[in-house]
Amino acid sequence: MLQLSPTNAYKRDFKKIASELMASAEYIEVMYCLMHQLPLAEKYKDHPLQGELQGFRDCHIKPDLVLIYAVENNLLRLVRLGSHSELFG
């Protein structure tokens, strides 16, 4: 199982929507799969990023809730969490 390594930006993002996320079956499923290195269901649209964010991945927990993350060694690095426009706009 991977250890979590959230960035400060992720912690701020999470804090804004924590109550909504903790009740979200999708968030719990995504985190479980990522931590246990299981493939995500296709509905989460997991894919590698390009350009400045090459080396990172993103998945869509909900239609407009995106998680940017990376797996490095034995760490699941949680980078950002928010809407597509907040993260890439």
PDB file of N, CA, C and O in Angstrom:
ATOM      1  N   MET A   1       0.850  -1.179   0.000  1.00  0.00           N
ATOM      2  CA  MET A   1       0.000   0.000   0.000  1.00  0.00           C
ATOM      3  C   MET A   1       0.896   1.242   0.000  1.00  0.00           C
ATOM      4  O   MET A   1       1.892   1.308   0.720  1.00  0.00           O
ATOM      5  N   LEU A   2       0.524   2.210  -0.811  1.00  0.00           N
ATOM      6  CA  LEU A   2       1.291   3.450  -0.906  1.00  0.00           C
ATOM      7  C   LEU A   2       1.018   4.353   0.291  1.00  0.00           C
ATOM      8  O   LEU A   2      -0.081   4.349   0.847  1.00  0.00           O
ATOM      9  N   GLN A   3       2.014   5.117   0.677  1.00  0.00           N
ATOM     10  CA  GLN A   3       1.835   6.131   1.716  1.00  0.00           C
ATOM     11  C   GLN A   3       1.378   7.420   1.058  1.00  0.00           C
ATOM     12  O   GLN A   3       1.825   7.762  -0.037  1.00  0.00           O
ATOM     13  N   LEU A   4       0.482   8.134   1.735  1.00  0.00           N
ATOM     14  CA  LEU A   4       0.003   9.412   1.215  1.00  0.00           C
ATOM     15  C   LEU A   4       1.019  10.508   1.471  1.00  0.00           C
ATOM     16  O   LEU A   4       1.649  10.560   2.527  1.00  0.00           O
ATOM     17  N   SER A   5       1.168  11.385   0.486  1.00  0.00           N
ATOM     18  CA  SER A   5       2.052  12.538   0.603  1.00  0.00           C
ATOM     19  C   SER A   5       1.350  13.747  -0.023  1.00  0.00           C
ATOM     20  O   SER A   5       1.644  14.112  -1.161  1.00  0.00           O
ATOM     21  N   PRO A   6       0.421  14.369   0.720  1.00  0.00           N
ATOM     22  CA  PRO A   6      -0.307  15.514   0.161  1.00  0.00           C
ATOM     23  C   PRO A   6       0.539  16.788   0.177  1.00  0.00           C
ATOM     24  O   PRO A   6       1.246  17.062   1.147  1.00  0.00           O
ATOM     25  N   THR A   7       0.459  17.557  -0.902  1.00  0.00           N
ATOM     26  CA  THR A   7       1.133  18.855  -0.936  1.00  0.00           C
ATOM     27  C   THR A   7       0.306  19.861  -0.143  1.00  0.00           C
ATOM     28  O   THR A   7      -0.860  19.606   0.158  1.00  0.00           O
ATOM     29  N   ASN A   8       0.897  20.991   0.195  1.00  0.00           N
ATOM     30  CA  ASN A   8       0.149  22.041   0.894  1.00  0.00           C
ATOM     31  C   ASN A   8      -1.013  22.546   0.045  1.00  0.00           C
ATOM     32  O   ASN A   8      -2.080  22.854   0.574  1.00  0.00           O
ATOM     33  N   ALA A   9      -0.813  22.632  -1.263  1.00  0.00           N
ATOM     34  CA  ALA A   9      -1.893  23.075  -2.157  1.00  0.00           C
ATOM     35  C   ALA A   9      -3.059  22.090  -2.104  1.00  0.00           C
ATOM     36  O   ALA A   9      -4.216  22.508  -2.065  1.00  0.00           O
ATOM     37  N   TYR A  10      -2.769  20.787  -2.102  1.00  0.00           N
ATOM     38  CA  TYR A  10      -3.829  19.777  -2.000  1.00  0.00           C
ATOM     39  C   TYR A  10      -4.571  19.923  -0.674  1.00  0.00           C
ATOM     40  O   TYR A  10      -5.799  19.849  -0.641  1.00  0.00           O
ATOM     41  N   LYS A  11      -3.841  20.129   0.409  1.00  0.00           N
ATOM     42  CA  LYS A  11      -4.480  20.276   1.721  1.00  0.00           C
ATOM     43  C   LYS A  11      -5.445  21.454   1.729  1.00  0.00           C
ATOM     44  O   LYS A  11      -6.541  21.352   2.281  1.00  0.00           O
ATOM     45  N   ARG A  12      -5.049  22.579   1.116  1.00  0.00           N
ATOM     46  CA  ARG A  12      -5.942  23.744   1.023  1.00  0.00           C
ATOM     47  C   ARG A  12      -7.165  23.417   0.174  1.00  0.00           C
ATOM     48  O   ARG A  12      -8.292  23.750   0.541  1.00  0.00           O
ATOM     49  N   ASP A  13      -6.938  22.767  -0.958  1.00  0.00           N
ATOM     50  CA  ASP A  13      -8.040  22.383  -1.842  1.00  0.00           C
ATOM     51  C   ASP A  13      -9.010  21.457  -1.114  1.00  0.00           C
ATOM     52  O   ASP A  13     -10.225  21.635  -1.190  1.00  0.00           O
ATOM     53  N   PHE A  14      -8.462  20.467  -0.409  1.00  0.00           N
ATOM     54  CA  PHE A  14      -9.284  19.481   0.291  1.00  0.00           C
ATOM     55  C   PHE A  14     -10.124  20.149   1.370  1.00  0.00           C
ATOM     56  O   PHE A  14     -11.305  19.841   1.532  1.00  0.00           O
ATOM     57  N   LYS A  15      -9.506  21.062   2.102  1.00  0.00           N
ATOM     58  CA  LYS A  15     -10.197  21.728   3.206  1.00  0.00           C
ATOM     59  C   LYS A  15     -11.458  22.449   2.722  1.00  0.00           C
ATOM     60  O   LYS A  15     -12.465  22.487   3.429  1.00  0.00           O
ATOM     61  N   LYS A  16     -11.400  23.026   1.506  1.00  0.00           N
ATOM     62  CA  LYS A  16     -12.544  23.764   0.955  1.00  0.00           C
ATOM     63  C   LYS A  16     -13.759  22.870   0.734  1.00  0.00           C
ATOM     64  O   LYS A  16     -14.896  23.322   0.871  1.00  0.00           O
ATOM     65  N   ILE A  17     -13.526  21.604   0.392  1.00  0.00           N
ATOM     66  CA  ILE A  17     -14.641  20.724   0.038  1.00  0.00           C
ATOM     67  C   ILE A  17     -14.644  19.423   0.840  1.00  0.00           C
ATOM     68  O   ILE A  17     -15.220  18.430   0.396  1.00  0.00           O
ATOM     69  N   ALA A  18     -14.024  19.413   1.988  1.00  0.00           N
ATOM     70  CA  ALA A  18     -13.854  18.188   2.780  1.00  0.00           C
ATOM     71  C   ALA A  18     -15.171  17.522   3.140  1.00  0.00           C
ATOM     72  O   ALA A  18     -15.300  16.307   2.989  1.00  0.00           O
ATOM     73  N   SER A  19     -16.147  18.279   3.609  1.00  0.00           N
ATOM     74  CA  SER A  19     -17.395  17.650   4.046  1.00  0.00           C
ATOM     75  C   SER A  19     -18.106  16.979   2.881  1.00  0.00           C
ATOM     76  O   SER A  19     -18.699  15.913   3.045  1.00  0.00           O
ATOM     77  N   GLU A  20     -18.052  17.595   1.710  1.00  0.00           N
ATOM     78  CA  GLU A  20     -18.661  17.000   0.517  1.00  0.00           C
ATOM     79  C   GLU A  20     -17.916  15.729   0.103  1.00  0.00           C
ATOM     80  O   GLU A  20     -18.536  14.730  -0.260  1.00  0.00           O
ATOM     81  N   LEU A  21     -16.592  15.774   0.160  1.00  0.00           N
ATOM     82  CA  LEU A  21     -15.787  14.638  -0.287  1.00  0.00           C
ATOM     83  C   LEU A  21     -15.904  13.428   0.616  1.00  0.00           C
ATOM     84  O   LEU A  21     -15.979  12.299   0.130  1.00  0.00           O
ATOM     85  N   MET A  22     -15.921  13.640   1.911  1.00  0.00           N
ATOM     86  CA  MET A  22     -15.928  12.512   2.834  1.00  0.00           C
ATOM     87  C   MET A  22     -17.221  11.710   2.727  1.00  0.00           C
ATOM     88  O   MET A  22     -17.262  10.545   3.122  1.00  0.00           O
ATOM     89  N   ALA A  23     -18.271  12.323   2.198  1.00  0.00           N
ATOM     90  CA  ALA A  23     -19.531  11.617   1.989  1.00  0.00           C
ATOM     91  C   ALA A  23     -19.618  11.064   0.566  1.00  0.00           C
ATOM     92  O   ALA A  23     -20.646  10.508   0.180  1.00  0.00           O
ATOM     93  N   SER A  24     -18.563  11.213  -0.201  1.00  0.00           N
ATOM     94  CA  SER A  24     -18.568  10.825  -1.608  1.00  0.00           C
ATOM     95  C   SER A  24     -17.988   9.425  -1.789  1.00  0.00           C
ATOM     96  O   SER A  24     -16.814   9.186  -1.507  1.00  0.00           O
ATOM     97  N   ALA A  25     -18.817   8.515  -2.257  1.00  0.00           N
ATOM     98  CA  ALA A  25     -18.347   7.154  -2.521  1.00  0.00           C
ATOM     99  C   ALA A  25     -17.270   7.159  -3.601  1.00  0.00           C
ATOM    100  O   ALA A  25     -16.354   6.337  -3.576  1.00  0.00           O
ATOM    101  N   GLU A  26     -17.382   8.086  -4.547  1.00  0.00           N
ATOM    102  CA  GLU A  26     -16.399   8.159  -5.627  1.00  0.00           C
ATOM    103  C   GLU A  26     -15.013   8.519  -5.092  1.00  0.00           C
ATOM    104  O   GLU A  26     -14.020   7.902  -5.476  1.00  0.00           O
ATOM    105  N   TYR A  27     -14.946   9.517  -4.206  1.00  0.00           N
ATOM    106  CA  TYR A  27     -13.656   9.923  -3.639  1.00  0.00           C
ATOM    107  C   TYR A  27     -13.031   8.761  -2.869  1.00  0.00           C
ATOM    108  O   TYR A  27     -11.838   8.489  -3.008  1.00  0.00           O
ATOM    109  N   ILE A  28     -13.827   8.086  -2.069  1.00  0.00           N
ATOM    110  CA  ILE A  28     -13.322   6.966  -1.271  1.00  0.00           C
ATOM    111  C   ILE A  28     -12.817   5.847  -2.186  1.00  0.00           C
ATOM    112  O   ILE A  28     -11.768   5.257  -1.930  1.00  0.00           O
ATOM    113  N   GLU A  29     -13.567   5.558  -3.251  1.00  0.00           N
ATOM    114  CA  GLU A  29     -13.149   4.515  -4.193  1.00  0.00           C
ATOM    115  C   GLU A  29     -11.842   4.886  -4.895  1.00  0.00           C
ATOM    116  O   GLU A  29     -10.944   4.052  -5.014  1.00  0.00           O
ATOM    117  N   VAL A  30     -11.731   6.123  -5.358  1.00  0.00           N
ATOM    118  CA  VAL A  30     -10.513   6.565  -6.043  1.00  0.00           C
ATOM    119  C   VAL A  30      -9.313   6.471  -5.105  1.00  0.00           C
ATOM    120  O   VAL A  30      -8.271   5.936  -5.483  1.00  0.00           O
ATOM    121  N   MET A  31      -9.452   6.984  -3.893  1.00  0.00           N
ATOM    122  CA  MET A  31      -8.329   6.950  -2.957  1.00  0.00           C
ATOM    123  C   MET A  31      -7.928   5.512  -2.617  1.00  0.00           C
ATOM    124  O   MET A  31      -6.740   5.200  -2.545  1.00  0.00           O
ATOM    125  N   TYR A  32      -8.908   4.646  -2.411  1.00  0.00           N
ATOM    126  CA  TYR A  32      -8.620   3.240  -2.108  1.00  0.00           C
ATOM    127  C   TYR A  32      -7.834   2.603  -3.256  1.00  0.00           C
ATOM    128  O   TYR A  32      -6.806   1.963  -3.035  1.00  0.00           O
ATOM    129  N   CYS A  33      -8.326   2.785  -4.478  1.00  0.00           N
ATOM    130  CA  CYS A  33      -7.658   2.189  -5.639  1.00  0.00           C
ATOM    131  C   CYS A  33      -6.242   2.733  -5.808  1.00  0.00           C
ATOM    132  O   CYS A  33      -5.309   1.969  -6.054  1.00  0.00           O
ATOM    133  N   LEU A  34      -6.080   4.037  -5.678  1.00  0.00           N
ATOM    134  CA  LEU A  34      -4.750   4.618  -5.841  1.00  0.00           C
ATOM    135  C   LEU A  34      -3.794   4.131  -4.761  1.00  0.00           C
ATOM    136  O   LEU A  34      -2.654   3.773  -5.057  1.00  0.00           O
ATOM    137  N   MET A  35      -4.245   4.114  -3.523  1.00  0.00           N
ATOM    138  CA  MET A  35      -3.371   3.692  -2.421  1.00  0.00           C
ATOM    139  C   MET A  35      -2.966   2.224  -2.547  1.00  0.00           C
ATOM    140  O   MET A  35      -1.866   1.842  -2.148  1.00  0.00           O
ATOM    141  N   HIS A  36      -3.867   1.398  -3.107  1.00  0.00           N
ATOM    142  CA  HIS A  36      -3.586  -0.029  -3.249  1.00  0.00           C
ATOM    143  C   HIS A  36      -3.092  -0.384  -4.654  1.00  0.00           C
ATOM    144  O   HIS A  36      -2.980  -1.558  -5.005  1.00  0.00           O
ATOM    145  N   GLN A  37      -2.802   0.639  -5.445  1.00  0.00           N
ATOM    146  CA  GLN A  37      -2.272   0.481  -6.796  1.00  0.00           C
ATOM    147  C   GLN A  37      -3.159  -0.400  -7.677  1.00  0.00           C
ATOM    148  O   GLN A  37      -2.676  -1.241  -8.436  1.00  0.00           O
ATOM    149  N   LEU A  38      -4.459  -0.184  -7.552  1.00  0.00           N
ATOM    150  CA  LEU A  38      -5.438  -0.877  -8.379  1.00  0.00           C
ATOM    151  C   LEU A  38      -5.856   0.050  -9.513  1.00  0.00           C
ATOM    152  O   LEU A  38      -5.853   1.268  -9.340  1.00  0.00           O
ATOM    153  N   PRO A  39      -6.214  -0.499 -10.665  1.00  0.00           N
ATOM    154  CA  PRO A  39      -6.649   0.376 -11.765  1.00  0.00           C
ATOM    155  C   PRO A  39      -7.969   1.064 -11.421  1.00  0.00           C
ATOM    156  O   PRO A  39      -8.849   0.480 -10.789  1.00  0.00           O
ATOM    157  N   LEU A  40      -8.081   2.314 -11.852  1.00  0.00           N
ATOM    158  CA  LEU A  40      -9.320   3.055 -11.639  1.00  0.00           C
ATOM    159  C   LEU A  40     -10.341   2.660 -12.698  1.00  0.00           C
ATOM    160  O   LEU A  40      -9.986   2.322 -13.827  1.00  0.00           O
ATOM    161  N   ALA A  41     -11.605   2.708 -12.319  1.00  0.00           N
ATOM    162  CA  ALA A  41     -12.681   2.453 -13.276  1.00  0.00           C
ATOM    163  C   ALA A  41     -12.603   3.485 -14.395  1.00  0.00           C
ATOM    164  O   ALA A  41     -12.162   4.614 -14.181  1.00  0.00           O
ATOM    165  N   GLU A  42     -13.025   3.095 -15.567  1.00  0.00           N
ATOM    166  CA  GLU A  42     -12.942   3.973 -16.733  1.00  0.00           C
ATOM    167  C   GLU A  42     -13.684   5.292 -16.533  1.00  0.00           C
ATOM    168  O   GLU A  42     -13.308   6.312 -17.111  1.00  0.00           O
ATOM    169  N   LYS A  43     -14.733   5.274 -15.718  1.00  0.00           N
ATOM    170  CA  LYS A  43     -15.531   6.496 -15.516  1.00  0.00           C
ATOM    171  C   LYS A  43     -14.712   7.631 -14.899  1.00  0.00           C
ATOM    172  O   LYS A  43     -15.117   8.790 -14.983  1.00  0.00           O
ATOM    173  N   TYR A  44     -13.567   7.322 -14.281  1.00  0.00           N
ATOM    174  CA  TYR A  44     -12.737   8.353 -13.652  1.00  0.00           C
ATOM    175  C   TYR A  44     -11.772   9.021 -14.634  1.00  0.00           C
ATOM    176  O   TYR A  44     -11.088   9.976 -14.266  1.00  0.00           O
ATOM    177  N   LYS A  45     -11.708   8.539 -15.864  1.00  0.00           N
ATOM    178  CA  LYS A  45     -10.916   9.168 -16.933  1.00  0.00           C
ATOM    179  C   LYS A  45      -9.468   9.444 -16.509  1.00  0.00           C
ATOM    180  O   LYS A  45      -8.935  10.526 -16.756  1.00  0.00           O
ATOM    181  N   ASP A  46      -8.854   8.471 -15.880  1.00  0.00           N
ATOM    182  CA  ASP A  46      -7.461   8.594 -15.431  1.00  0.00           C
ATOM    183  C   ASP A  46      -6.538   8.671 -16.640  1.00  0.00           C
ATOM    184  O   ASP A  46      -6.632   7.843 -17.547  1.00  0.00           O
ATOM    185  N   HIS A  47      -5.642   9.664 -16.660  1.00  0.00           N
ATOM    186  CA  HIS A  47      -4.716   9.804 -17.780  1.00  0.00           C
ATOM    187  C   HIS A  47      -3.490  10.613 -17.371  1.00  0.00           C
ATOM    188  O   HIS A  47      -3.545  11.412 -16.436  1.00  0.00           O
ATOM    189  N   PRO A  48      -2.371  10.395 -18.089  1.00  0.00           N
ATOM    190  CA  PRO A  48      -1.161  11.176 -17.800  1.00  0.00           C
ATOM    191  C   PRO A  48      -1.315  12.601 -18.316  1.00  0.00           C
ATOM    192  O   PRO A  48      -2.013  12.850 -19.299  1.00  0.00           O
ATOM    193  N   LEU A  49      -0.657  13.522 -17.644  1.00  0.00           N
ATOM    194  CA  LEU A  49      -0.665  14.921 -18.070  1.00  0.00           C
ATOM    195  C   LEU A  49       0.560  15.200 -18.927  1.00  0.00           C
ATOM    196  O   LEU A  49       1.536  14.450 -18.910  1.00  0.00           O
ATOM    197  N   GLN A  50       0.490  16.289 -19.671  1.00  0.00           N
ATOM    198  CA  GLN A  50       1.585  16.653 -20.566  1.00  0.00           C
ATOM    199  C   GLN A  50       2.054  18.061 -20.245  1.00  0.00           C
ATOM    200  O   GLN A  50       1.492  18.736 -19.383  1.00  0.00           O
ATOM    201  N   GLY A  51       3.071  18.487 -20.936  1.00  0.00           N
ATOM    202  CA  GLY A  51       3.579  19.846 -20.768  1.00  0.00           C
ATOM    203  C   GLY A  51       4.245  20.034 -19.422  1.00  0.00           C
ATOM    204  O   GLY A  51       5.033  19.194 -18.985  1.00  0.00           O
ATOM    205  N   GLU A  52       3.925  21.149 -18.760  1.00  0.00           N
ATOM    206  CA  GLU A  52       4.540  21.464 -17.462  1.00  0.00           C
ATOM    207  C   GLU A  52       4.231  20.416 -16.402  1.00  0.00           C
ATOM    208  O   GLU A  52       4.991  20.263 -15.446  1.00  0.00           O
ATOM    209  N   LEU A  53       3.132  19.696 -16.559  1.00  0.00           N
ATOM    210  CA  LEU A  53       2.728  18.694 -15.570  1.00  0.00           C
ATOM    211  C   LEU A  53       3.067  17.269 -16.000  1.00  0.00           C
ATOM    212  O   LEU A  53       2.504  16.308 -15.477  1.00  0.00           O
ATOM    213  N   GLN A  54       3.982  17.138 -16.946  1.00  0.00           N
ATOM    214  CA  GLN A  54       4.407  15.810 -17.374  1.00  0.00           C
ATOM    215  C   GLN A  54       4.958  15.060 -16.164  1.00  0.00           C
ATOM    216  O   GLN A  54       5.692  15.631 -15.358  1.00  0.00           O
ATOM    217  N   GLY A  55       4.610  13.798 -16.041  1.00  0.00           N
ATOM    218  CA  GLY A  55       5.018  13.001 -14.889  1.00  0.00           C
ATOM    219  C   GLY A  55       3.910  12.883 -13.858  1.00  0.00           C
ATOM    220  O   GLY A  55       3.992  12.067 -12.939  1.00  0.00           O
ATOM    221  N   PHE A  56       2.872  13.699 -14.011  1.00  0.00           N
ATOM    222  CA  PHE A  56       1.708  13.643 -13.134  1.00  0.00           C
ATOM    223  C   PHE A  56       0.540  13.030 -13.899  1.00  0.00           C
ATOM    224  O   PHE A  56       0.574  12.918 -15.124  1.00  0.00           O
ATOM    225  N   ARG A  57      -0.482  12.639 -13.165  1.00  0.00           N
ATOM    226  CA  ARG A  57      -1.706  12.096 -13.748  1.00  0.00           C
ATOM    227  C   ARG A  57      -2.881  12.889 -13.200  1.00  0.00           C
ATOM    228  O   ARG A  57      -2.766  13.566 -12.179  1.00  0.00           O
ATOM    229  N   ASP A  58      -4.014  12.798 -13.891  1.00  0.00           N
ATOM    230  CA  ASP A  58      -5.236  13.326 -13.296  1.00  0.00           C
ATOM    231  C   ASP A  58      -6.371  12.354 -13.526  1.00  0.00           C
ATOM    232  O   ASP A  58      -6.375  11.579 -14.482  1.00  0.00           O
ATOM    233  N   CYS A  59      -7.332  12.415 -12.626  1.00  0.00           N
ATOM    234  CA  CYS A  59      -8.551  11.629 -12.763  1.00  0.00           C
ATOM    235  C   CYS A  59      -9.712  12.510 -12.327  1.00  0.00           C
ATOM    236  O   CYS A  59      -9.551  13.443 -11.541  1.00  0.00           O
ATOM    237  N   HIS A  60     -10.882  12.189 -12.858  1.00  0.00           N
ATOM    238  CA  HIS A  60     -12.083  12.971 -12.585  1.00  0.00           C
ATOM    239  C   HIS A  60     -12.932  12.217 -11.566  1.00  0.00           C
ATOM    240  O   HIS A  60     -13.618  11.254 -11.908  1.00  0.00           O
ATOM    241  N   ILE A  61     -12.880  12.664 -10.317  1.00  0.00           N
ATOM    242  CA  ILE A  61     -13.653  12.020  -9.263  1.00  0.00           C
ATOM    243  C   ILE A  61     -15.141  12.218  -9.526  1.00  0.00           C
ATOM    244  O   ILE A  61     -15.945  11.304  -9.348  1.00  0.00           O
ATOM    245  N   LYS A  62     -15.485  13.408  -9.944  1.00  0.00           N
ATOM    246  CA  LYS A  62     -16.835  13.760 -10.391  1.00  0.00           C
ATOM    247  C   LYS A  62     -16.639  14.512 -11.701  1.00  0.00           C
ATOM    248  O   LYS A  62     -15.507  14.862 -12.034  1.00  0.00           O
ATOM    249  N   PRO A  63     -17.703  14.772 -12.454  1.00  0.00           N
ATOM    250  CA  PRO A  63     -17.505  15.418 -13.761  1.00  0.00           C
ATOM    251  C   PRO A  63     -16.636  16.676 -13.721  1.00  0.00           C
ATOM    252  O   PRO A  63     -15.843  16.891 -14.638  1.00  0.00           O
ATOM    253  N   ASP A  64     -16.759  17.501 -12.698  1.00  0.00           N
ATOM    254  CA  ASP A  64     -15.903  18.694 -12.630  1.00  0.00           C
ATOM    255  C   ASP A  64     -15.127  18.750 -11.317  1.00  0.00           C
ATOM    256  O   ASP A  64     -14.975  19.817 -10.722  1.00  0.00           O
ATOM    257  N   LEU A  65     -14.640  17.601 -10.875  1.00  0.00           N
ATOM    258  CA  LEU A  65     -13.764  17.534  -9.708  1.00  0.00           C
ATOM    259  C   LEU A  65     -12.566  16.673 -10.089  1.00  0.00           C
ATOM    260  O   LEU A  65     -12.675  15.455 -10.226  1.00  0.00           O
ATOM    261  N   VAL A  66     -11.431  17.325 -10.254  1.00  0.00           N
ATOM    262  CA  VAL A  66     -10.229  16.686 -10.786  1.00  0.00           C
ATOM    263  C   VAL A  66      -9.189  16.534  -9.676  1.00  0.00           C
ATOM    264  O   VAL A  66      -8.977  17.450  -8.881  1.00  0.00           O
ATOM    265  N   LEU A  67      -8.550  15.378  -9.632  1.00  0.00           N
ATOM    266  CA  LEU A  67      -7.433  15.113  -8.727  1.00  0.00           C
ATOM    267  C   LEU A  67      -6.170  14.993  -9.565  1.00  0.00           C
ATOM    268  O   LEU A  67      -6.109  14.184 -10.491  1.00  0.00           O
ATOM    269  N   ILE A  68      -5.165  15.797  -9.243  1.00  0.00           N
ATOM    270  CA  ILE A  68      -3.845  15.663  -9.868  1.00  0.00           C
ATOM    271  C   ILE A  68      -2.960  14.933  -8.865  1.00  0.00           C
ATOM    272  O   ILE A  68      -2.886  15.309  -7.695  1.00  0.00           O
ATOM    273  N   TYR A  69      -2.290  13.886  -9.337  1.00  0.00           N
ATOM    274  CA  TYR A  69      -1.484  13.071  -8.432  1.00  0.00           C
ATOM    275  C   TYR A  69      -0.296  12.469  -9.172  1.00  0.00           C
ATOM    276  O   TYR A  69      -0.206  12.531 -10.399  1.00  0.00           O
ATOM    277  N   ALA A  70       0.605  11.889  -8.402  1.00  0.00           N
ATOM    278  CA  ALA A  70       1.737  11.150  -8.961  1.00  0.00           C
ATOM    279  C   ALA A  70       2.078  10.014  -8.008  1.00  0.00           C
ATOM    280  O   ALA A  70       1.905  10.126  -6.794  1.00  0.00           O
ATOM    281  N   VAL A  71       2.558   8.937  -8.572  1.00  0.00           N
ATOM    282  CA  VAL A  71       3.063   7.821  -7.771  1.00  0.00           C
ATOM    283  C   VAL A  71       4.575   7.818  -7.943  1.00  0.00           C
ATOM    284  O   VAL A  71       5.091   7.672  -9.051  1.00  0.00           O
ATOM    285  N   GLU A  72       5.277   7.984  -6.819  1.00  0.00           N
ATOM    286  CA  GLU A  72       6.741   8.044  -6.823  1.00  0.00           C
ATOM    287  C   GLU A  72       7.261   7.119  -5.738  1.00  0.00           C
ATOM    288  O   GLU A  72       6.952   7.286  -4.558  1.00  0.00           O
ATOM    289  N   ASN A  73       8.055   6.145  -6.151  1.00  0.00           N
ATOM    290  CA  ASN A  73       8.574   5.149  -5.215  1.00  0.00           C
ATOM    291  C   ASN A  73       7.399   4.513  -4.493  1.00  0.00           C
ATOM    292  O   ASN A  73       6.581   3.852  -5.132  1.00  0.00           O
ATOM    293  N   ASN A  74       7.291   4.688  -3.208  1.00  0.00           N
ATOM    294  CA  ASN A  74       6.204   4.083  -2.438  1.00  0.00           C
ATOM    295  C   ASN A  74       5.224   5.145  -1.939  1.00  0.00           C
ATOM    296  O   ASN A  74       4.506   4.928  -0.963  1.00  0.00           O
ATOM    297  N   LEU A  75       5.202   6.304  -2.622  1.00  0.00           N
ATOM    298  CA  LEU A  75       4.362   7.423  -2.192  1.00  0.00           C
ATOM    299  C   LEU A  75       3.291   7.739  -3.221  1.00  0.00           C
ATOM    300  O   LEU A  75       3.536   7.705  -4.428  1.00  0.00           O
ATOM    301  N   LEU A  76       2.102   8.047  -2.725  1.00  0.00           N
ATOM    302  CA  LEU A  76       1.036   8.606  -3.545  1.00  0.00           C
ATOM    303  C   LEU A  76       1.025  10.093  -3.251  1.00  0.00           C
ATOM    304  O   LEU A  76       0.554  10.532  -2.202  1.00  0.00           O
ATOM    305  N   ARG A  77       1.551  10.861  -4.191  1.00  0.00           N
ATOM    306  CA  ARG A  77       1.675  12.312  -4.010  1.00  0.00           C
ATOM    307  C   ARG A  77       0.406  12.987  -4.515  1.00  0.00           C
ATOM    308  O   ARG A  77       0.129  12.982  -5.715  1.00  0.00           O
ATOM    309  N   LEU A  78      -0.360  13.564  -3.602  1.00  0.00           N
ATOM    310  CA  LEU A  78      -1.598  14.266  -3.935  1.00  0.00           C
ATOM    311  C   LEU A  78      -1.244  15.724  -4.169  1.00  0.00           C
ATOM    312  O   LEU A  78      -0.822  16.414  -3.241  1.00  0.00           O
ATOM    313  N   VAL A  79      -1.408  16.202  -5.391  1.00  0.00           N
ATOM    314  CA  VAL A  79      -0.894  17.505  -5.786  1.00  0.00           C
ATOM    315  C   VAL A  79      -1.959  18.588  -5.706  1.00  0.00           C
ATOM    316  O   VAL A  79      -1.761  19.589  -5.018  1.00  0.00           O
ATOM    317  N   ARG A  80      -3.082  18.413  -6.392  1.00  0.00           N
ATOM    318  CA  ARG A  80      -4.159  19.414  -6.401  1.00  0.00           C
ATOM    319  C   ARG A  80      -5.494  18.705  -6.504  1.00  0.00           C
ATOM    320  O   ARG A  80      -5.576  17.553  -6.928  1.00  0.00           O
ATOM    321  N   LEU A  81      -6.549  19.422  -6.104  1.00  0.00           N
ATOM    322  CA  LEU A  81      -7.911  18.910  -6.148  1.00  0.00           C
ATOM    323  C   LEU A  81      -8.828  20.087  -6.406  1.00  0.00           C
ATOM    324  O   LEU A  81      -8.819  21.050  -5.639  1.00  0.00           O
ATOM    325  N   GLY A  82      -9.615  20.037  -7.458  1.00  0.00           N
ATOM    326  CA  GLY A  82     -10.529  21.136  -7.743  1.00  0.00           C
ATOM    327  C   GLY A  82     -11.182  20.979  -9.097  1.00  0.00           C
ATOM    328  O   GLY A  82     -11.039  19.950  -9.758  1.00  0.00           O
ATOM    329  N   SER A  83     -11.899  22.010  -9.503  1.00  0.00           N
ATOM    330  CA  SER A  83     -12.552  21.973 -10.810  1.00  0.00           C
ATOM    331  C   SER A  83     -11.495  22.097 -11.901  1.00  0.00           C
ATOM    332  O   SER A  83     -10.374  22.545 -11.659  1.00  0.00           O
ATOM    333  N   HIS A  84     -11.875  21.696 -13.092  1.00  0.00           N
ATOM    334  CA  HIS A  84     -10.946  21.770 -14.224  1.00  0.00           C
ATOM    335  C   HIS A  84     -10.486  23.207 -14.446  1.00  0.00           C
ATOM    336  O   HIS A  84      -9.308  23.452 -14.704  1.00  0.00           O
ATOM    337  N   SER A  85     -11.413  24.156 -14.345  1.00  0.00           N
ATOM    338  CA  SER A  85     -11.044  25.563 -14.577  1.00  0.00           C
ATOM    339  C   SER A  85     -10.139  26.104 -13.472  1.00  0.00           C
ATOM    340  O   SER A  85      -9.274  26.935 -13.749  1.00  0.00           O
ATOM    341  N   GLU A  86     -10.315  25.657 -12.230  1.00  0.00           N
ATOM    342  CA  GLU A  86      -9.434  26.093 -11.135  1.00  0.00           C
ATOM    343  C   GLU A  86      -8.008  25.582 -11.340  1.00  0.00           C
ATOM    344  O   GLU A  86      -7.040  26.292 -11.070  1.00  0.00           O
ATOM    345  N   LEU A  87      -7.893  24.363 -11.811  1.00  0.00           N
ATOM    346  CA  LEU A  87      -6.580  23.734 -11.913  1.00  0.00           C
ATOM    347  C   LEU A  87      -5.859  24.032 -13.220  1.00  0.00           C
ATOM    348  O   LEU A  87      -4.632  24.135 -13.246  1.00  0.00           O
ATOM    349  N   PHE A  88      -6.608  24.169 -14.295  1.00  0.00           N
ATOM    350  CA  PHE A  88      -5.981  24.327 -15.608  1.00  0.00           C
ATOM    351  C   PHE A  88      -6.376  25.617 -16.310  1.00  0.00           C
ATOM    352  O   PHE A  88      -5.855  25.921 -17.383  1.00  0.00           O
ATOM    353  N   GLY A  89      -7.296  26.386 -15.712  1.00  0.00           N
ATOM    354  CA  GLY A  89      -7.866  27.557 -16.368  1.00  0.00           C
ATOM    355  C   GLY A  89      -7.017  28.728 -16.353  1.00  0.00           C
ATOM    356  O   GLY A  89      -7.399  29.774 -16.879  1.00  0.00           O
TER     357      GLY A  89
END
